[in-house]
Each structure stands twice: as structure tokens, then as C-alpha cells.
């Protein structure tokens, strides 16, 4: 399963991606899926579900919190993850 960490801008998504890469978390910057974004178009960093806790720890340490966190549902769609 995949997790999407939404970001406020492409530049912010790039910072998030670099921070995750620095701690060996595989990630990819993607356009935020339209049915996920409440703020219109944007960018997200996609990671594996098993990496979520480590990713949030790494981002918190660098003061780079994601705007929102969404988990892909097995049958399609997304659910927001509440921290």
C-alpha cells in the first residue's frame, strides 16, 4: 500500500523528498491525485506504508511536516491518516 504526504509546493515536496532520501526511505514526488486534494492541484511525496512512522520521525526532526497524509485504499480511493 502507498502513502501520500501532501506538500504546499513543489519546492517543499523536493525538500521532503531529500530529507527522506537522507534516511534511506524510498520516495517519489508525484502530482497530488485530484480526488485527494482539497486545495486544488499540488504535489505529494509517495512512500510505502511500512515507511510512514520512520518518515514522519525524519520529517519532524527537520521541521518539514506534511500538509496532510493519505493512505491508498486497497479497493481504490484514499483515506486521510490522522496523526
Secondary structure, DSSP 8 states (H G I E B T S, - for coil): -EEEEEESSHHHHHHHHHHHHHTT---EEEE--TTT-SSSS-EEEEEEGGGHHHHHHHHHHTT---S-EEEE-TTSSEEE---
